[in-house]
């Protein structure tokens, strides 16, 4: 084939391609990453009630271990995100999985709070780095028309992982002790890392920056497009949406400033609530008199509600638009937490109302989080979209870190379960206000297909 001297638009070729087996494979592998991520994020929370009994420690003492893991996720998100940009998303993602596998195995062998905290910090580095690299790979390979649906499927993997983790913990911990949940949390990412080493392609954007890997890029684009047009001699161009100072500054132009600040507020407050449930529900429920299995069942229902809320909310959002759906989720989320605060555990009401309200809270809070990814992507034009979503995720990560410290303060001051739920209701009131004030909601499409993007007008 004759060599071309024209610069080809890599983004346009990938975005207009069919849904290829390569794209489906990447979506599957990144979704599995998020499932195992959600599993390992909550592993310490599942083990916490048994650790408190066996090690004779208090809930405030365990709070520092929870905080270490969540703080490390913020560090890992930026650190492995940089490594993904510099050395390739595939390599960074596999490295994150290896870190998760090794540190989870070491957590299973921990003999005290100090070394458990060190291993959970290392686990957090891998957990934090997996999300941006998995999301970036998924977005690159997904055709434009399927990108929103692919994002929802990938992000919903976190509550799916929590659901499976709670179920596994209820079966394994009574038989194999708290260590068993960490051993499983080591085996799963290790197996996925091996699978990715053989099956996961490298980021096309990264390959396009490496002259020595042009043939590899050409073969990959041929697989994605189902053609044999590309021979490795092409000159590739792509729109730089990686951010930088100019893109970050653009988020605060008059057209986008209001939405940017509100998006950050929603991400921060909502993920603070999500991680508060993730980190503290099993421990607080056992402290309120429930058995370990009953407490883990509550965590399972929270995550199960999150899966249904995320997927169901996405379908309804296509029919009604994002504003009525997200406002309704926020209102019901506040109401469920208020109801939980005043529910008396152990009286004649029994566990059924408790479980029902935890399920509803999970559907609303997790559903809100997943829908924010789609809404945030709609808020910005293509040239600053990646930076807009990345900045929203950064504010969300601050919220997750705050959840660990807020929970630590709560348990150190003898806070009750009612106080915990009242605090969550107050946080979710902030989310509700943000959803109401947001100006970049998606309009209804009148169908069940993923939302078809148009560039935002800024109003």
C-alpha positions as CSV (number, residue, x, y, z in Angstrom):
1,X,0.0,0.0,0.0
2,X,1.2,3.5,-0.8
3,X,2.4,5.5,2.2
4,X,0.2,8.4,3.2
5,X,1.5,11.7,4.4
6,X,-1.9,13.0,5.5
7,X,-2.6,13.2,9.3
8,X,-5.4,10.9,10.2
9,X,-7.9,11.8,13.0
10,X,-7.5,8.9,15.5
11,X,-10.4,10.1,17.7
12,X,-12.8,10.2,14.7
13,X,-11.8,6.8,13.5
14,X,-12.2,5.2,16.9
15,X,-15.4,7.1,17.7
16,X,-17.1,6.1,14.4
17,X,-16.1,2.5,14.4
18,X,-18.6,-0.3,15.0
19,X,-18.9,-2.1,18.3
20,X,-16.1,-4.5,17.6
21,X,-15.0,-7.6,19.5
22,X,-12.0,-5.6,20.7
23,X,-14.2,-2.9,22.2
24,X,-16.4,-5.5,23.9
25,X,-13.3,-7.3,25.3
26,X,-12.0,-4.0,26.7
27,X,-15.4,-3.2,28.2
28,X,-15.5,-6.6,29.8
29,X,-12.0,-6.4,31.3
30,X,-12.4,-2.9,32.6
31,X,-15.8,-3.8,34.1
32,X,-14.2,-6.8,35.8
33,X,-11.5,-4.3,37.1
34,X,-14.3,-2.2,38.6
35,X,-16.0,-5.2,40.2
36,X,-12.8,-6.4,41.8
37,X,-12.1,-2.7,42.8
38,X,-15.5,-2.5,44.5
39,X,-14.8,-5.9,46.3
40,X,-11.4,-4.8,47.6
41,X,-12.6,-1.3,48.6
42,X,-15.1,-2.8,51.0
43,X,-13.0,-5.9,52.1
44,X,-11.8,-4.1,55.3
45,X,-15.3,-3.1,56.2
46,X,-16.5,-6.7,55.9
47,X,-13.6,-7.9,58.1
48,X,-13.9,-5.1,60.6
49,X,-16.5,-6.6,63.0
50,X,-14.5,-9.9,63.4
51,X,-11.2,-8.0,63.7
52,X,-12.6,-5.9,66.6
53,X,-13.5,-9.1,68.5
54,X,-10.4,-11.1,67.7
55,X,-7.8,-8.4,68.3
56,X,-9.7,-6.7,71.2
57,X,-9.6,-3.3,69.6
58,X,-12.1,-0.5,69.5
59,X,-13.9,1.0,66.5
60,X,-11.9,4.3,66.8
61,X,-8.6,2.3,66.6
62,X,-9.8,0.6,63.4
63,X,-10.8,4.0,61.9
64,X,-7.1,4.8,61.2
65,X,-6.8,1.7,59.0
66,X,-9.9,2.7,57.0
67,X,-8.6,6.2,56.6
68,X,-5.2,5.0,55.4
69,X,-6.8,2.9,52.6
70,X,-9.1,5.7,51.4
71,X,-6.3,8.3,51.6
72,X,-4.1,6.1,49.5
73,X,-6.8,5.8,46.8
74,X,-6.4,9.6,46.2
75,X,-2.7,9.2,45.9
76,X,-3.0,6.2,43.7
77,X,-5.5,7.9,41.4
78,X,-3.1,10.7,40.6
79,X,0.1,8.6,40.7
80,X,-1.0,5.7,38.5
81,X,-2.9,8.2,36.3
82,X,0.4,9.9,35.6
83,X,2.1,6.6,35.0
84,X,-0.7,5.6,32.6
85,X,-0.1,8.7,30.6
86,X,3.6,8.3,30.6
87,X,4.1,4.5,30.2
88,X,0.7,3.2,28.8
89,X,-2.7,2.5,30.3
90,X,-2.4,-1.2,29.9
91,X,0.9,-1.4,31.8
92,X,-0.4,0.9,34.6
93,X,-3.7,-1.0,35.0
94,X,-2.0,-4.4,35.2
95,X,0.5,-2.9,37.7
96,X,-2.5,-1.7,39.8
97,X,-4.0,-5.2,39.9
98,X,-0.6,-6.7,40.9
99,X,-0.4,-4.2,43.8
100,X,-3.9,-5.0,44.9
101,X,-3.2,-8.7,44.7
102,X,0.1,-8.6,46.7
103,X,-1.1,-6.1,49.3
104,X,-4.4,-8.0,49.9
105,X,-2.4,-11.2,50.5
106,X,-0.2,-9.4,53.0
107,X,-3.3,-8.0,54.7
108,X,-4.5,-11.5,55.2
109,X,-1.3,-12.2,57.1
110,X,-1.4,-9.0,59.2
111,X,-0.9,-9.5,63.0
112,X,-1.7,-6.0,64.2
113,X,-3.2,-2.6,63.3
114,X,0.1,-1.1,62.3
115,X,1.0,-3.6,59.6
116,X,-2.6,-3.9,58.5
117,X,-2.7,-0.2,58.0
118,X,0.5,-0.3,55.9
119,X,-0.9,-3.1,53.7
120,X,-4.3,-1.4,53.3
121,X,-2.5,1.8,52.3
122,X,-0.7,-0.1,49.5
123,X,-4.0,-1.7,48.5
124,X,-5.5,1.7,48.3
125,X,-2.8,2.8,45.9
126,X,-3.8,0.1,43.5
127,X,-7.5,0.7,44.0
128,X,-7.2,4.4,43.3
129,X,-5.1,3.9,40.2
130,X,-7.3,1.3,38.6
131,X,-10.3,3.6,38.1
132,X,-8.8,6.3,35.9
133,X,-6.8,3.9,33.8
134,X,-9.7,1.5,33.3
135,X,-12.1,4.3,32.5
136,X,-9.7,5.9,30.0
137,X,-9.2,2.6,28.2
138,X,-12.9,1.9,28.1
139,X,-13.7,5.4,26.7
140,X,-11.0,5.2,24.0
141,X,-12.3,1.9,22.6
142,X,-16.1,2.5,22.9
143,X,-17.7,4.0,19.8
144,X,-19.2,7.4,20.5
145,X,-22.8,6.1,20.2
146,X,-22.2,3.5,22.9
147,X,-19.9,5.5,25.1
148,X,-22.5,6.5,27.7
149,X,-23.9,3.0,28.1
150,X,-20.3,1.6,28.3
151,X,-19.5,4.2,31.1
152,X,-22.6,3.2,33.1
153,X,-21.8,-0.6,32.7
154,X,-18.2,0.0,33.8
155,X,-18.9,2.3,36.8
156,X,-21.7,0.2,38.1
157,X,-19.1,-2.5,38.6
158,X,-18.1,-0.9,42.0
159,X,-21.5,-1.7,43.7
160,X,-21.6,-5.0,41.9
161,X,-18.2,-5.8,43.5
162,X,-19.5,-4.7,46.9
163,X,-22.6,-6.9,46.5
164,X,-20.5,-9.9,45.6
165,X,-18.1,-9.1,48.4
166,X,-20.8,-8.9,51.0
167,X,-22.2,-12.2,49.9
168,X,-18.8,-13.9,49.9
169,X,-18.0,-12.4,53.3
170,X,-21.2,-13.8,54.8
171,X,-20.2,-17.3,53.6
172,X,-16.4,-17.2,54.0
173,X,-15.7,-15.3,57.3
174,X,-17.7,-17.7,59.5
175,X,-15.8,-20.6,58.0
176,X,-12.3,-19.2,57.3
177,X,-12.1,-16.1,59.5
178,X,-11.6,-12.5,58.5
179,X,-8.4,-13.5,56.5
180,X,-10.5,-15.4,53.9
181,X,-12.0,-12.2,52.5
182,X,-8.5,-10.8,51.9
183,X,-7.2,-14.0,50.3
184,X,-10.1,-13.9,47.9
185,X,-9.4,-10.2,47.3
186,X,-5.9,-11.2,46.3
187,X,-6.8,-14.1,44.1
188,X,-9.3,-12.2,41.9
189,X,-7.1,-9.3,40.8
190,X,-4.1,-11.6,40.3
191,X,-6.1,-13.8,37.9
192,X,-7.4,-10.7,36.1
193,X,-3.8,-9.3,35.8
194,X,-2.7,-12.6,34.1
195,X,-5.8,-12.4,31.7
196,X,-5.1,-8.8,30.8
197,X,-1.4,-9.6,30.1
198,X,-2.6,-11.8,27.3
199,X,-5.9,-10.1,26.2
200,X,-5.8,-6.4,26.9
201,X,-4.6,-4.1,24.1
202,X,-2.7,-0.9,24.8
203,X,-4.3,2.5,24.6
204,X,-4.4,3.7,21.0
205,X,-3.7,7.3,22.1
206,X,-0.6,6.2,23.9
207,X,0.6,4.1,20.9
208,X,0.1,7.1,18.6
209,X,2.7,9.0,20.6
210,X,5.4,6.3,20.1
211,X,7.1,6.1,16.7
212,X,8.5,2.7,17.5
213,X,5.0,1.2,18.0
214,X,3.4,2.4,14.8
215,X,2.9,-1.1,13.4
216,X,1.3,-2.2,16.7
217,X,-1.1,0.7,16.4
218,X,-1.9,-0.1,12.8
219,X,-2.8,-3.7,13.6
220,X,-4.9,-2.6,16.5
221,X,-6.9,0.0,14.4
222,X,-7.4,-2.7,11.8
223,X,-8.9,-5.0,14.4
224,X,-11.1,-2.2,15.8
225,X,-12.4,-1.1,12.3
226,X,-12.5,-4.6,10.7
227,X,-10.3,-3.4,7.8
228,X,-6.8,-3.8,6.5
229,X,-6.4,-0.2,5.5
230,X,-3.6,0.7,7.9
231,X,0.0,-0.4,7.4
232,X,2.0,1.4,10.1
233,X,3.2,4.3,7.9
234,X,0.3,6.7,8.8
235,X,0.7,10.0,10.6
236,X,-1.8,10.1,13.5
237,X,-3.3,13.1,15.0
238,X,-5.7,13.4,17.9
239,X,-7.4,16.1,19.9
240,X,-5.5,16.7,23.1
241,X,-8.2,16.5,25.8
242,X,-5.8,15.3,28.5
243,X,-6.2,18.6,30.3
244,X,-3.3,20.8,31.4
245,X,-3.5,24.3,32.6
246,X,-5.5,25.6,29.6
247,X,-8.2,23.0,29.9
248,X,-8.4,23.4,33.7
249,X,-8.8,27.2,33.2
250,X,-11.4,26.6,30.6
251,X,-13.6,24.9,33.2
252,X,-13.9,28.3,34.9
253,X,-14.9,30.3,31.8
254,X,-18.2,32.1,32.4
255,X,-20.0,29.6,30.2
256,X,-19.0,26.6,32.4
257,X,-18.1,28.1,35.8
258,X,-21.5,27.5,37.5
259,X,-21.8,24.0,36.3
260,X,-18.2,23.1,37.2
261,X,-18.6,24.2,40.8
262,X,-21.9,22.5,41.2
263,X,-20.6,19.3,39.7
264,X,-17.7,19.3,42.1
265,X,-20.1,19.8,45.0
266,X,-22.4,16.9,43.9
267,X,-19.5,14.6,43.4
268,X,-17.9,15.5,46.7
269,X,-21.1,15.2,48.9
270,X,-22.5,12.1,47.2
271,X,-19.3,10.1,47.3
272,X,-18.8,11.1,50.9
273,X,-22.2,9.4,51.6
274,X,-21.3,6.3,49.4
275,X,-18.0,5.6,51.1
276,X,-19.5,6.3,54.6
277,X,-21.8,3.4,53.9
278,X,-19.0,1.3,52.4
279,X,-16.7,1.8,55.3
280,X,-18.9,1.9,58.4
281,X,-22.2,0.1,57.9
282,X,-21.0,-3.4,58.9
283,X,-19.1,-2.1,62.0
284,X,-21.9,0.2,63.2
285,X,-24.6,-2.4,62.7
286,X,-22.7,-5.0,64.7
287,X,-22.1,-2.3,67.3
288,X,-25.8,-1.8,67.5
289,X,-26.4,-5.4,68.4
290,X,-26.8,-7.2,65.0
291,X,-24.9,-10.4,64.2
292,X,-22.1,-10.4,61.7
293,X,-24.2,-12.1,59.1
294,X,-27.1,-9.6,59.6
295,X,-24.7,-6.7,59.3
296,X,-23.1,-8.1,56.1
297,X,-26.6,-8.6,54.7
298,X,-27.2,-4.9,55.2
299,X,-24.0,-4.1,53.2
300,X,-25.1,-6.5,50.5
301,X,-28.5,-4.8,50.2
302,X,-26.9,-1.4,50.0
303,X,-24.8,-2.5,47.0
304,X,-27.7,-4.5,45.4
305,X,-29.8,-1.4,45.6
306,X,-27.0,0.6,44.0
307,X,-26.8,-1.8,41.0
308,X,-30.6,-1.5,40.4
309,X,-30.7,2.2,41.0
310,X,-27.8,2.9,38.6
311,X,-29.2,0.8,35.7
312,X,-32.8,1.6,36.3
313,X,-32.1,5.3,36.7
314,X,-30.2,5.3,33.4
315,X,-33.2,3.9,31.6
316,X,-35.7,6.2,33.2
317,X,-33.4,9.2,32.5
318,X,-33.6,8.5,28.8
319,X,-37.4,8.8,29.1
320,X,-37.7,11.8,31.4
321,X,-34.3,13.6,31.3
322,X,-31.8,13.8,34.1
323,X,-33.3,16.6,36.3
324,X,-36.5,14.8,37.5
325,X,-34.7,11.5,38.0
326,X,-31.8,12.9,39.9
327,X,-33.9,15.2,42.0
328,X,-36.2,12.3,42.9
329,X,-33.2,10.1,43.8
330,X,-31.8,12.9,46.0
331,X,-35.1,13.5,47.9
332,X,-35.7,9.8,48.5
333,X,-32.1,9.3,49.6
334,X,-32.5,12.0,52.2
335,X,-35.8,10.6,53.4
336,X,-34.4,7.1,53.7
337,X,-31.5,8.2,55.8
338,X,-33.8,10.2,58.1
339,X,-36.1,7.1,58.4
340,X,-33.0,5.0,59.2
341,X,-31.9,7.5,61.9
342,X,-35.2,7.0,63.8
343,X,-35.6,3.3,63.2
344,X,-35.2,1.5,66.5
345,X,-33.1,-1.7,65.9
346,X,-34.1,-4.7,67.9
347,X,-37.7,-3.7,68.7
348,X,-40.9,-5.2,67.3
349,X,-40.2,-3.7,63.9
350,X,-37.5,-6.3,63.3
351,X,-34.9,-6.3,60.5
352,X,-37.2,-6.0,57.5
353,X,-37.7,-2.2,57.7
354,X,-34.0,-1.7,58.3
355,X,-33.0,-3.7,55.2
356,X,-35.7,-2.1,53.1
357,X,-34.5,1.4,53.9
358,X,-30.8,0.5,53.4
359,X,-31.7,-1.0,50.0
360,X,-33.6,2.2,49.0
361,X,-30.7,4.4,50.2
362,X,-28.2,2.3,48.2
363,X,-30.4,2.6,45.0
364,X,-30.6,6.4,45.4
365,X,-27.1,7.2,46.5
366,X,-25.2,4.9,44.1
367,X,-27.7,5.6,41.3
368,X,-26.9,9.3,41.7
369,X,-23.2,8.7,41.5
370,X,-23.3,6.7,38.2
371,X,-25.7,9.2,36.5
372,X,-23.3,12.0,37.4
373,X,-20.7,10.6,35.0
374,X,-23.1,10.9,32.1
375,X,-24.3,14.4,33.1
376,X,-20.8,15.6,33.6
377,X,-19.7,14.3,30.2
378,X,-22.7,16.3,28.7
379,X,-21.7,19.5,30.6
380,X,-18.5,20.2,28.5
381,X,-17.5,20.3,24.8
382,X,-15.1,17.6,23.5
383,X,-12.0,19.7,23.9
384,X,-12.3,19.9,27.7
385,X,-14.6,17.0,28.4
386,X,-11.8,14.7,29.7
387,X,-10.6,17.4,32.1
388,X,-14.1,18.1,33.2
389,X,-14.8,14.5,34.1
390,X,-11.3,14.1,35.7
391,X,-11.8,17.2,37.9
392,X,-15.2,15.9,39.0
393,X,-13.6,12.6,39.9
394,X,-10.9,14.4,41.9
395,X,-13.6,16.2,44.0
396,X,-15.3,12.8,44.5
397,X,-12.1,11.3,45.7
398,X,-11.8,14.2,48.3
399,X,-15.3,13.2,49.4
400,X,-14.3,9.5,49.8
401,X,-11.2,10.6,51.9
402,X,-13.5,12.8,54.0
403,X,-15.8,9.9,54.7
404,X,-13.0,8.0,56.5
405,X,-12.1,10.9,58.7
406,X,-15.7,11.9,59.4
407,X,-16.5,8.3,60.4
408,X,-13.4,8.2,62.6
409,X,-14.5,11.3,64.4
410,X,-18.0,9.9,64.8
411,X,-16.8,6.6,66.4
412,X,-14.2,8.3,68.6
413,X,-16.9,10.4,70.1
414,X,-19.2,7.5,70.7
415,X,-21.6,8.4,67.9
416,X,-24.7,6.2,67.6
417,X,-26.2,4.7,64.5
418,X,-28.9,7.4,64.5
419,X,-26.2,10.1,64.6
420,X,-24.5,8.4,61.6
421,X,-27.7,8.4,59.5
422,X,-28.6,11.9,60.5
423,X,-25.2,13.1,59.3
424,X,-25.6,11.3,56.0
425,X,-29.0,12.9,55.6
426,X,-27.4,16.3,56.0
427,X,-24.7,15.5,53.5
428,X,-27.3,14.3,51.0
429,X,-29.2,17.6,51.4
430,X,-26.1,19.2,49.9
431,X,-26.3,16.8,47.0
432,X,-30.0,17.6,46.6
433,X,-29.3,21.3,46.4
434,X,-26.6,20.8,43.8
435,X,-28.8,18.7,41.6
436,X,-31.5,21.4,41.7
437,X,-29.0,24.2,40.9
438,X,-27.3,22.3,38.1
439,X,-27.9,23.8,34.6
440,X,-26.5,21.1,32.4
441,X,-29.1,18.4,32.8
442,X,-29.8,16.0,29.9
443,X,-33.1,16.3,28.0
444,X,-35.3,13.3,27.6
445,X,-34.8,11.2,24.5
446,X,-38.1,9.3,24.6
447,X,-36.5,5.9,24.2
448,X,-34.4,3.2,26.0
449,X,-31.3,3.7,23.8
450,X,-28.3,5.6,25.3
451,X,-28.4,9.3,25.2
452,X,-27.3,10.8,21.9
453,X,-24.9,13.6,22.6
454,X,-25.1,17.2,21.4
455,X,-22.6,19.8,22.3
456,X,-23.7,21.8,25.4
457,X,-24.8,25.3,25.0
458,X,-23.5,26.3,28.4
459,X,-26.9,27.3,29.8
